[in-house]
Amino acid sequence: MVTPLERMYNMFIDILNGKLLPSARLRFDRTYLTVSEIAQQFYCEHKLCLMYKEGKIETEEKKLGTEIHEEIFRGESVSITELIQKVLTSKIVIATMPIVTIYEDIPIVGIPDAIIFSDGTVSHVIELKTTSRWVGKVFTCEYVQAQLYSYILKREKLSNSDVVVAILKVKRDLEIDNSVRIKLFKKVHELSNKLLSGAEHVSLRGDRYSIHLYHYDYSIESYLTWALGFWKMTREEYVPLSPGKCAKCEYRHLCKYAKLIMKKKITR
């Protein structure tokens, strides 16, 4: 009998090999979408357009953020067979792995920072965000990304319980060692008990980090439906026109909206 985990892995391979394709043409001729791109839409869709037209722009902040991710969630590589065996036989397994689903005939792929399996089923989804300023605040794009991971896991029958959705935000200058890693995971576990005891949302703020725990959001599908309108080209792109966002965007020198906003700001 094929387990949900094995079925998801097979689906992921089929998507990568072009065996599962969207039934209609998508923007930029995409053959599948990623959860991170869908989350980005709630920040600025024009930024996505520029990324596809001009290519990705690497920044020092992004590099540092990647290093922190790798340090916190480092672990051993295992095969899908080994992972399935660990999940079925271990009390707790923490894994980073691709997850997929097909929604409205569109393949969607994501890689959560960490998935916690408890007694063979997903109990937690953890998403890590690094930041230089907004340590205590969770933005819509961050919330949607974490909830979409949970949505995919529940949709594909990898969880039969209330999944705890955790968002960790840490300062980009945080020095990560084993004690910090253990502390963060321990705090997530402690806060989970409060959330599952009836709290709607639980947060903890430290000097250089914050932890935010949510129940699974049953309205997340409405966010996804809105997002897919952009890829199906049934609506215009969403551009927030925010001076704060535009001033720190790596595409501001190429963006007509950013140039317009900056011009207005200067002439005032």
BAFI-3210 file (N, C-alpha, C; in Angstrom, 3 decimals, decimal comma, padded with zeros to 6 digits):
// residues 268
n [1|2|3|4|5|6|7|8|9|10|11|12|13|14|15|16|17|18|19|20|21|22|23|24|25|26|27|28|29|30|31|32|33|34|35|36|37|38|39|40|41|42|43|44|45|46|47|48|49|50|51|52|53|54|55|56|57|58|59|60|61|62|63|64|65|66|67|68|69|70|71|72|73|74|75|76|77|78|79|80|81|82|83|84|85|86|87|88|89|90|91|92|93|94|95|96|97|98|99|100|101|102|103|104|105|106|107|108|109|110|111|112|113|114|115|116|117|118|119|120|121|122|123|124|125|126|127|128|129|130|131|132|133|134|135|136|137|138|139|140|141|142|143|144|145|146|147|148|149|150|151|152|153|154|155|156|157|158|159|160|161|162|163|164|165|166|167|168|169|170|171|172|173|174|175|176|177|178|179|180|181|182|183|184|185|186|187|188|189|190|191|192|193|194|195|196|197|198|199|200|201|202|203|204|205|206|207|208|209|210|211|212|213|214|215|216|217|218|219|220|221|222|223|224|225|226|227|228|229|230|231|232|233|234|235|236|237|238|239|240|241|242|243|244|245|246|247|248|249|250|251|252|253|254|255|256|257|258|259|260|261|262|263|264|265|266|267|268]
n.u [000,850|000,576|001,893|000,696|002,890|004,719|003,193|002,998|005,676|006,097|004,354|005,634|008,013|006,873|005,849|008,206|009,303|007,623|005,281|002,923|000,915|-000,387|-003,824|-004,451|-002,937|-000,465|000,651|003,824|004,322|004,468|004,863|004,339|003,534|005,070|004,920|006,239|006,336|003,613|003,060|004,618|003,070|001,294|002,776|003,936|002,951|004,041|006,744|007,273|006,814|008,934|011,042|010,813|011,190|013,665|015,346|016,601|017,748|020,470|021,092|023,039|021,631|019,830|021,591|022,687|020,370|019,794|021,967|021,429|019,027|019,947|021,645|020,009|018,185|019,683|020,577|020,669|020,881|018,449|016,996|013,808|012,613|013,902|013,055|010,268|010,244|011,350|009,402|007,222|008,070|009,187|008,852|009,017|009,777|011,681|011,609|012,824|011,453|010,233|006,861|003,710|000,762|-002,245|-004,158|-007,100|-006,330|-003,702|-000,361|001,233|004,050|006,074|008,520|008,635|010,340|010,575|009,007|007,171|006,729|004,608|004,154|003,718|002,138|001,645|002,270|003,204|004,038|006,791|007,959|010,628|011,664|013,961|015,016|015,807|014,583|011,743|011,134|009,148|006,759|004,338|003,829|001,277|002,034|003,885|002,341|000,451|002,117|003,080|000,634|-000,289|001,480|000,654|-001,935|-001,500|-000,364|-002,467|-004,408|-003,299|-003,464|-001,523|-001,771|-003,956|-004,941|-005,181|-003,078|-000,274|000,724|003,678|005,544|008,714|010,660|013,730|016,525|018,747|021,358|021,731|023,599|023,953|023,989|024,173|022,813|021,096|019,474|018,241|016,892|015,005|013,379|012,446|010,932|008,912|007,626|006,704|004,948|003,113|001,600|000,063|-001,397|-002,881|-004,412|-006,488|-006,088|-006,343|-004,274|-000,807|002,006|005,493|007,974|011,361|014,605|015,988|014,471|011,257|008,350|005,537|002,493|-000,121|-003,429|-004,560|-005,719|-008,810|-009,763|-007,842|-007,889|-009,281|-007,439|-005,642|-007,189|-007,600|-004,936|-004,331|-005,670|-003,960|-001,959|-003,477|-004,171|-006,545|-007,045|-005,718|-002,319|-001,354|-000,333|001,046|001,951|003,653|005,648|007,484|007,904|008,812|011,164|013,086|013,172|014,817|014,470|013,921|015,237|014,483|011,797|008,817|006,790|007,997|009,838|008,081|006,819|009,005|009,726|007,517|007,779|010,128|009,472|007,640]
n.v [-001,200|002,189|004,872|008,134|009,882|008,709|008,775|011,529|012,141|010,778|012,223|014,678|014,095|013,492|016,000|017,530|016,228|016,953|015,524|016,057|018,588|021,980|022,555|024,738|027,630|029,359|032,446|033,641|031,213|029,147|025,858|024,800|026,073|027,771|027,738|029,816|031,802|032,321|033,352|035,656|037,197|038,522|040,485|042,016|041,891|042,928|042,908|040,205|039,973|041,511|039,976|037,694|038,798|040,110|038,490|036,879|038,838|038,806|039,557|040,839|040,596|038,553|036,419|036,144|035,508|033,006|031,525|031,507|030,073|027,554|026,894|026,721|024,711|022,491|019,112|015,501|013,934|011,878|009,056|008,778|006,412|005,826|008,033|007,624|005,279|006,205|008,054|006,364|004,778|006,277|008,390|011,208|013,125|015,431|017,089|018,407|018,865|018,534|019,402|018,783|019,584|019,357|021,882|023,125|022,092|022,925|022,381|022,676|023,476|023,250|023,978|023,620|025,054|023,385|020,324|018,755|015,523|013,662|010,710|009,512|011,264|014,589|017,205|019,772|022,682|024,542|027,729|029,772|033,119|035,611|038,839|042,345|044,366|044,009|042,201|041,400|041,337|039,744|039,458|039,572|038,087|036,322|034,905|033,704|032,042|030,143|029,017|027,933|025,825|024,141|023,689|022,201|019,862|018,866|018,560|016,577|014,429|013,995|014,735|014,256|015,747|018,768|020,951|022,630|025,796|027,371|030,354|031,524|034,291|035,800|037,893|039,052|039,202|037,348|035,069|031,748|028,821|025,504|025,671|027,836|026,876|024,660|026,029|027,554|025,549|024,318|026,368|026,582|024,139|024,473|026,653|025,504|023,824|025,707|026,805|024,591|024,214|025,864|028,564|031,164|032,260|032,351|034,125|034,889|037,078|037,697|039,215|039,154|037,612|036,249|034,254|032,838|031,272|029,531|028,209|025,906|027,561|027,656|029,228|029,561|028,689|030,607|032,665|031,422|031,019|033,683|034,375|032,725|033,905|035,806|034,238|032,866|034,917|036,357|038,665|041,974|042,723|042,906|045,760|047,322|049,966|051,234|053,401|052,580|049,826|049,953|051,457|049,751|047,638|045,340|045,634|048,233|050,091|049,355|049,453|050,913|051,850|052,210|054,209|056,274|056,690|057,399|059,746|061,385|061,538|062,993|065,471|066,588]
n.w [000,000|-000,874|000,874|002,071|002,121|000,369|-001,963|-002,350|-002,841|-005,276|-006,872|-006,842|-008,279|-010,773|-011,444|-011,695|-013,864|-015,861|-016,279|-015,058|-015,799|-015,947|-016,873|-018,380|-019,964|-018,110|-016,614|-017,673|-018,749|-016,916|-015,621|-013,220|-009,936|-007,148|-003,570|-002,274|-004,238|-004,548|-002,020|-002,194|-003,846|-002,211|-001,242|-003,388|-006,655|-008,947|-008,479|-008,752|-011,492|-012,509|-011,619|-013,214|-015,700|-015,578|-014,108|-011,078|-008,344|-006,353|-002,973|-000,182|002,188|001,585|001,202|003,771|005,171|004,041|004,980|007,735|007,766|006,877|008,954|011,251|010,535|009,863|009,003|008,552|005,310|003,841|002,128|000,402|001,143|003,550|005,036|005,179|006,685|009,084|009,857|010,292|012,389|014,432|017,330|017,183|014,322|012,554|009,584|006,452|003,406|-000,006|-000,761|-002,328|-004,269|-006,272|-007,449|-008,723|-011,196|-011,305|-010,656|-007,523|-005,671|-002,750|-000,156|003,037|005,885|008,094|008,919|011,341|012,322|014,319|015,914|013,413|011,923|010,562|012,771|013,202|011,312|010,439|009,713|008,889|009,126|008,324|009,393|009,342|010,676|011,346|013,626|015,444|014,029|011,985|008,621|006,026|003,737|004,829|006,661|004,938|003,408|005,318|006,161|003,757|003,339|005,396|004,501|002,127|003,183|004,747|002,800|001,242|002,886|004,875|007,422|010,131|012,101|014,131|012,753|013,955|013,123|012,796|012,927|012,826|013,578|013,121|013,954|011,447|012,186|014,103|015,946|015,374|017,230|018,610|021,053|020,729|018,685|019,929|021,942|020,483|019,275|021,577|022,716|020,785|021,182|023,846|023,545|021,849|023,447|024,851|022,734|021,806|023,967|023,805|023,122|020,661|019,215|019,695|020,875|021,272|022,281|021,935|022,495|020,065|018,453|017,491|018,106|016,598|016,817|015,215|014,697|012,174|009,311|008,070|006,062|004,188|001,576|000,151|-000,089|-001,781|-004,091|-004,903|-005,480|-007,660|-009,735|-010,796|-012,047|-013,897|-015,453|-015,254|-013,980|-013,244|-012,239|-008,777|-007,185|-004,518|-004,100|-002,109|-000,322|001,652|001,113|-001,541|-001,359|-000,298|-002,020|-004,150|-006,829|-007,376|-009,009|-011,489|-011,592|-012,608|-010,995|-008,495|-009,122|-009,714|-007,249|-005,634|-006,899|-006,389|-003,664|-003,386|-004,553|-002,864]
ca.u [000,000|001,358|001,602|000,545|004,216|005,273|002,378|003,396|007,007|005,912|003,725|006,687|008,870|006,101|005,777|009,528|009,539|006,651|004,188|001,705|000,953|-001,663|-004,730|-004,519|-001,677|-000,249|001,559|005,247|004,362|004,845|004,272|003,882|003,744|005,668|004,256|006,940|005,888|002,235|003,158|005,184|001,988|000,644|003,718|003,854|003,001|004,907|008,086|007,360|006,932|010,300|011,945|010,773|011,707|015,057|016,123|016,705|018,836|020,976|021,539|023,748|020,633|019,314|022,644|022,756|019,150|019,955|022,923|020,741|018,108|020,700|022,234|018,964|017,495|020,613|020,301|021,224|020,100|017,973|016,157|012,382|012,322|014,379|012,187|008,991|010,492|011,533|008,099|006,336|008,584|009,732|007,895|009,128|010,699|011,681|012,116|012,668|011,188|009,253|005,471|003,001|-000,649|-002,818|-005,344|-007,683|-005,478|-002,406|000,579|001,818|005,177|006,649|009,458|008,628|011,621|010,552|007,747|007,327|005,837|004,435|003,450|003,387|001,328|002,186|001,705|003,655|004,763|007,582|008,528|011,581|011,894|014,998|014,674|016,692|013,786|010,407|011,258|007,928|005,556|004,103|003,146|000,314|002,727|004,508|001,239|-000,114|003,082|003,063|-000,674|-000,392|002,183|-000,245|-003,047|-001,056|-000,171|-003,784|-005,088|-002,706|-003,698|-000,363|-002,146|-005,362|-005,221|-005,014|-001,673|000,216|001,488|004,617|006,401|009,840|011,340|014,973|017,381|019,736|022,687|021,715|024,598|023,272|024,725|023,257|021,981|020,032|018,583|017,464|016,016|013,890|012,468|011,827|009,902|007,791|006,917|006,007|003,837|002,124|000,698|-000,886|-002,293|-003,776|-005,276|-007,641|-005,751|-006,514|-002,970|000,170|003,253|006,537|008,964|012,662|015,379|016,401|013,621|009,868|007,703|004,099|001,820|-001,506|-004,153|-004,796|-006,697|-009,688|-010,079|-006,648|-008,197|-009,711|-006,198|-005,089|-008,034|-007,259|-003,582|-004,301|-006,178|-002,786|-001,292|-004,403|-004,313|-007,951|-007,092|-004,474|-001,384|-001,522|000,826|000,618|002,381|004,051|006,993|008,341|008,279|009,546|012,488|014,041|013,050|016,017|014,131|013,430|015,870|013,864|010,340|008,184|005,986|008,931|010,382|007,016|006,637|010,183|009,659|006,506|008,323|011,152|008,884|006,742]
ca.v [000,000|003,418|005,826|009,514|010,477|008,156|009,280|012,916|012,127|010,373|013,348|015,686|013,649|013,646|017,432|017,942|015,611|017,461|014,580|016,688|019,959|022,706|022,337|025,977|028,383|030,250|033,570|033,278|029,821|028,264|024,516|024,613|027,246|027,487|028,404|031,070|032,785|032,687|034,239|036,923|037,971|039,337|041,587|042,830|041,033|043,509|042,425|038,895|040,211|041,969|038,853|036,819|039,508|040,550|037,501|037,105|039,691|038,351|040,629|040,346|040,206|037,239|035,437|035,941|034,801|031,616|030,905|031,287|028,958|026,301|026,605|026,316|023,489|021,512|017,725|014,502|013,613|010,492|008,730|008,799|005,154|005,990|009,008|006,961|004,341|007,002|008,632|005,296|004,072|007,190|009,236|012,547|013,301|016,779|016,931|019,435|018,074|019,152|018,950|019,182|019,277|019,859|022,671|023,658|021,568|023,588|021,801|023,640|022,858|024,066|023,324|024,256|024,963|022,160|019,629|017,846|014,372|013,093|009,427|009,175|012,273|015,943|017,956|021,163|023,237|025,674|028,594|030,730|034,353|036,480|040,236|043,323|045,341|043,648|040,922|041,024|041,456|038,771|040,079|038,705|037,153|035,293|034,102|032,910|031,008|029,083|028,349|027,141|024,567|023,327|023,326|021,124|018,645|018,341|018,182|015,326|013,395|013,721|015,088|014,015|016,483|020,214|021,257|023,882|026,562|028,205|031,269|032,021|035,434|036,053|038,955|038,525|039,175|036,372|034,005|030,482|027,648|024,429|026,091|028,699|025,992|023,905|026,983|027,912|024,409|024,112|027,401|026,199|023,052|025,036|027,484|024,614|023,368|026,798|026,925|023,438|024,263|026,720|029,917|031,352|032,611|032,517|034,742|035,129|037,990|037,792|040,375|039,047|036,659|036,117|033,014|033,046|030,004|029,655|027,023|025,832|028,547|027,014|030,172|029,751|028,413|031,856|033,356|030,713|031,311|035,047|034,367|032,043|034,823|036,446|033,286|032,553|036,178|036,772|039,983|042,732|042,467|043,671|046,605|048,048|051,366|051,589|053,990|051,766|048,617|050,284|052,008|048,685|046,564|045,209|045,955|049,613|050,822|048,896|049,484|052,196|052,292|052,697|055,486|057,260|056,967|058,120|061,081|062,121|061,751|064,037|066,763|067,096]
ca.w [000,000|-000,992|001,943|001,581|001,936|-000,875|-003,064|-002,574|-003,455|-006,680|-007,548|-006,989|-009,382|-012,013|-011,749|-012,168|-015,173|-016,827|-016,507|-014,530|-016,302|-015,809|-018,002|-019,167|-019,960|-016,976|-016,833|-017,816|-019,225|-015,807|-015,637|-011,847|-009,092|-005,841|-002,449|-001,986|-005,229|-004,212|-000,858|-002,678|-004,463|-001,187|-000,999|-004,609|-007,830|-009,973|-008,165|-009,392|-012,932|-012,766|-011,383|-014,378|-016,877|-015,399|-013,372|-009,642|-007,880|-005,057|-002,075|000,994|003,180|001,198|001,459|005,217|005,545|003,626|005,903|009,016|007,532|006,804|010,261|012,194|010,125|009,303|009,385|007,644|004,121|003,802|000,977|000,714|001,847|004,932|005,697|005,467|007,776|010,306|010,221|010,749|013,562|015,436|018,039|016,600|013,199|011,990|008,218|005,419|002,199|-000,902|-000,672|-003,550|-004,455|-007,523|-007,111|-009,958|-012,277|-011,291|-009,682|-006,577|-004,973|-001,681|000,758|004,364|006,576|008,901|009,159|012,482|012,358|015,660|015,814|012,035|011,237|010,701|013,891|013,113|010,164|010,920|008,681|009,461|008,386|008,880|009,167|009,970|011,425|011,825|014,329|016,155|013,198|010,924|007,486|005,347|002,851|005,673|007,200|003,849|003,043|006,329|006,138|002,532|003,584|006,207|003,622|001,239|003,976|005,121|001,551|000,761|003,914|005,722|008,779|010,452|013,328|014,036|012,537|014,524|012,134|013,549|012,186|013,614|012,974|013,834|013,425|010,508|012,799|015,199|015,853|015,622|017,673|018,993|022,181|020,176|017,939|020,921|022,626|019,604|019,148|022,888|022,862|019,915|021,869|025,010|023,073|021,232|024,509|025,107|021,577|021,762|025,153|023,526|022,669|019,218|018,635|020,770|020,427|022,254|021,729|022,576|022,059|018,670|017,752|017,952|017,684|016,444|016,554|014,764|014,272|010,731|008,862|007,093|004,982|003,374|000,171|-000,483|-000,452|-002,927|-005,247|-005,344|-006,040|-008,951|-010,756|-011,405|-012,927|-014,983|-016,193|-015,239|-013,354|-013,325|-011,142|-007,546|-006,875|-003,314|-004,138|-000,755|-000,273|002,506|000,392|-002,763|-001,045|000,016|-003,011|-004,974|-008,216|-007,432|-010,114|-012,730|-011,430|-012,954|-009,856|-007,473|-009,602|-009,587|-005,826|-005,153|-007,490|-005,622|-002,324|-003,484|-004,921|-001,807]
c.u [000,886|000,934|001,393|001,886|004,850|004,508|002,754|004,755|006,894|005,293|004,754|007,610|008,158|006,003|007,102|009,820|008,522|005,521|002,856|001,762|-000,381|-002,516|-004,856|-003,187|-001,620|000,698|003,020|005,415|004,830|004,143|003,842|004,186|004,406|004,940|004,920|006,550|004,467|002,222|003,663|004,108|001,312|001,558|003,692|003,984|003,884|006,362|008,306|007,552|008,356|011,307|011,984|011,340|013,207|015,943|016,206|017,917|019,242|021,454|022,268|022,777|020,071|020,331|022,729|021,542|019,226|020,890|022,274|019,754|018,849|021,266|021,184|018,377|018,427|020,268|020,909|020,291|019,714|017,145|014,692|011,982|012,729|013,490|010,863|009,141|010,635|010,199|007,185|006,781|009,077|008,634|007,850|010,147|010,562|012,341|011,911|012,565|010,207|007,869|004,717|001,518|-001,062|-004,095|-005,838|-006,805|-004,119|-001,509|001,192|002,846|005,692|007,639|009,432|009,999|011,686|009,126|007,999|006,260|005,801|003,586|002,920|002,554|001,895|001,480|002,051|004,247|005,484|008,180|009,401|011,735|012,979|014,670|015,681|015,918|012,557|010,409|009,930|006,671|005,498|003,291|002,243|001,008|003,374|003,454|000,675|000,827|003,036|001,745|-000,854|000,355|001,293|-001,422|-002,679|-000,938|-001,504|-004,521|-004,587|-002,688|-002,441|-000,633|-003,626|-005,764|-005,045|-003,524|-001,339|001,095|002,358|005,455|007,457|010,460|012,591|015,741|018,447|021,141|022,777|022,764|023,959|024,262|023,707|022,325|020,823|018,999|017,665|016,458|014,794|012,884|011,754|010,704|008,679|006,960|006,103|004,782|002,742|001,117|-000,345|-001,901|-003,323|-004,692|-006,442|-007,344|-005,901|-005,177|-002,016|001,456|004,213|007,595|010,231|013,388|015,676|015,607|012,186|009,307|006,197|003,460|000,347|-002,108|-004,229|-005,936|-007,559|-010,119|-008,915|-006,912|-008,647|-008,498|-005,618|-005,878|-007,742|-005,908|-003,560|-004,869|-005,054|-002,141|-002,167|-004,672|-005,778|-008,139|-005,743|-003,584|-001,652|-000,231|000,449|000,984|002,708|005,464|007,966|008,826|009,192|010,972|013,524|013,989|014,288|015,762|013,708|014,018|015,283|012,351|009,763|007,365|006,881|009,494|009,350|006,820|007,793|010,193|008,676|007,037|009,339|010,543|007,959|007,441]
c.v [001,251|004,393|007,225|010,186|009,995|008,664|010,734|012,989|011,772|011,505|014,447|015,343|013,829|015,117|017,912|017,402|016,036|016,514|015,087|018,168|020,650|022,537|023,577|026,725|029,326|031,369|033,079|031,819|028,851|026,916|024,091|025,900|026,827|028,281|029,748|032,161|033,251|033,626|035,617|037,812|038,901|040,473|042,548|041,919|041,609|043,106|041,051|039,044|040,624|040,836|037,932|037,499|039,789|039,512|037,848|037,977|039,243|039,535|040,005|039,893|038,816|036,148|035,111|035,176|033,325|030,872|030,589|030,127|027,627|025,901|026,089|024,956|022,455|020,115|016,778|014,273|012,144|010,285|008,775|007,530|005,252|006,954|008,369|006,017|005,076|007,552|007,574|004,672|004,981|008,027|010,628|012,532|014,733|016,699|018,200|018,705|018,811|018,556|019,504|018,878|019,773|020,587|023,363|023,324|022,251|022,922|022,903|022,909|023,801|023,272|024,076|024,107|023,713|021,635|018,679|016,757|013,840|011,838|009,174|010,183|013,664|016,676|019,439|021,460|024,478|026,434|029,646|031,931|035,157|037,921|041,149|044,276|044,753|042,286|040,477|040,981|040,362|039,446|039,068|037,672|036,023|034,340|033,168|031,761|029,837|028,306|027,497|025,816|023,614|022,823|022,146|019,810|018,023|017,831|016,826|014,233|013,027|014,103|014,829|014,740|017,978|020,536|022,602|024,571|027,558|029,060|031,801|033,194|035,732|037,187|038,347|038,476|038,165|035,285|032,693|029,414|026,627|024,831|026,971|027,844|025,225|024,817|027,316|026,775|024,113|025,115|027,082|025,116|023,586|025,849|026,633|024,121|024,427|026,914|025,807|023,347|025,223|028,122|030,011|031,585|032,873|033,105|034,899|036,006|037,982|039,026|040,334|038,000|036,792|034,822|033,245|031,715|030,232|028,264|027,040|026,768|027,936|027,955|030,332|029,509|029,677|032,705|032,743|031,011|032,701|035,055|033,760|032,908|035,530|035,514|032,900|033,762|036,599|038,106|040,669|042,429|043,395|044,425|047,499|049,521|051,888|052,159|053,152|050,516|048,946|050,737|050,920|047,517|046,526|045,515|047,416|050,414|050,431|049,105|050,865|052,740|052,865|054,054|056,591|057,662|057,777|059,556|061,951|062,479|062,899|065,409|067,339|068,125]
c.w [000,000|000,106|001,348|001,305|000,635|-002,089|-003,396|-003,267|-004,944|-007,499|-007,822|-008,164|-010,722|-012,426|-012,323|-013,561|-016,229|-017,146|-015,970|-014,886|-016,066|-017,058|-018,888|-019,044|-018,761|-017,369|-016,807|-018,250|-018,134|-015,951|-014,231|-011,078|-007,794|-004,762|-002,159|-002,976|-004,922|-003,017|-001,272|-003,292|-003,466|-000,722|-002,182|-005,817|-008,937|-009,741|-008,786|-010,901|-013,294|-012,575|-012,596|-015,622|-016,775|-014,713|-011,899|-009,317|-006,491|-004,237|-000,888|002,074|002,873|001,486|002,946|005,711|005,208|004,572|007,248|008,889|007,597|008,167|011,247|011,837|009,488|009,811|008,371|006,459|004,152|002,543|001,382|001,469|003,317|005,702|006,091|006,654|009,101|010,790|010,836|012,072|014,691|016,082|017,426|015,463|012,704|010,621|007,401|004,097|001,300|-000,685|-001,874|-003,440|-005,833|-007,150|-008,375|-011,162|-012,365|-010,247|-008,816|-005,728|-003,891|-000,853|002,089|005,018|007,447|009,023|010,323|012,399|013,790|015,539|014,408|011,271|011,485|011,841|013,816|011,731|010,675|009,739|009,363|008,545|009,086|008,514|009,855|010,874|012,100|012,524|014,938|015,322|012,130|009,823|006,794|004,472|003,640|006,234|006,135|003,477|004,029|006,311|004,880|002,654|004,366|005,365|002,723|002,007|004,395|003,882|001,044|001,827|004,715|007,171|008,984|011,736|013,086|013,930|013,168|013,478|012,881|012,611|013,143|012,868|013,797|013,159|012,524|011,098|013,941|014,958|016,291|016,101|018,160|020,135|021,713|019,455|018,896|021,624|021,780|019,486|020,473|023,118|022,001|020,588|023,048|024,580|022,438|022,262|024,843|023,968|021,569|022,978|024,977|023,059|021,154|018,521|019,795|020,197|021,595|021,602|022,573|022,067|020,566|017,897|018,251|017,386|017,675|016,047|016,245|014,570|012,743|010,356|007,748|005,973|004,007|001,890|-000,555|-000,886|-001,729|-004,200|-005,799|-006,050|-007,439|-010,077|-011,493|-012,424|-014,112|-015,872|-016,323|-014,513|-013,517|-012,117|-009,957|-007,248|-005,698|-003,288|-002,739|-000,751|000,549|001,798|-000,794|-002,467|-000,789|-000,967|-003,905|-006,451|-008,393|-008,590|-011,465|-012,739|-011,708|-011,788|-008,756|-007,862|-009,445|-008,130|-005,270|-005,672|-006,727|-004,231|-002,331|-003,727|-003,871|-000,929]
res [m|v|t|p|l|e|r|m|y|n|m|f|i|d|i|l|n|g|k|l|l|p|s|a|r|l|r|f|d|r|t|y|l|t|v|s|e|i|a|q|q|f|y|c|e|h|k|l|c|l|m|y|k|e|g|k|i|e|t|e|e|k|k|l|g|t|e|i|h|e|e|i|f|r|g|e|s|v|s|i|t|e|l|i|q|k|v|l|t|s|k|i|v|i|a|t|m|p|i|v|t|i|y|e|d|i|p|i|v|g|i|p|d|a|i|i|f|s|d|g|t|v|s|h|v|i|e|l|k|t|t|s|r|w|v|g|k|v|f|t|c|e|y|v|q|a|q|l|y|s|y|i|l|k|r|e|k|l|s|n|s|d|v|v|v|a|i|l|k|v|k|r|d|l|e|i|d|n|s|v|r|i|k|l|f|k|k|v|h|e|l|s|n|k|l|l|s|g|a|e|h|v|s|l|r|g|d|r|y|s|i|h|l|y|h|y|d|y|s|i|e|s|y|l|t|w|a|l|g|f|w|k|m|t|r|e|e|y|v|p|l|s|p|g|k|c|a|k|c|e|y|r|h|l|c|k|y|a|k|l|i|m|k|k|k|i|t|r]
***
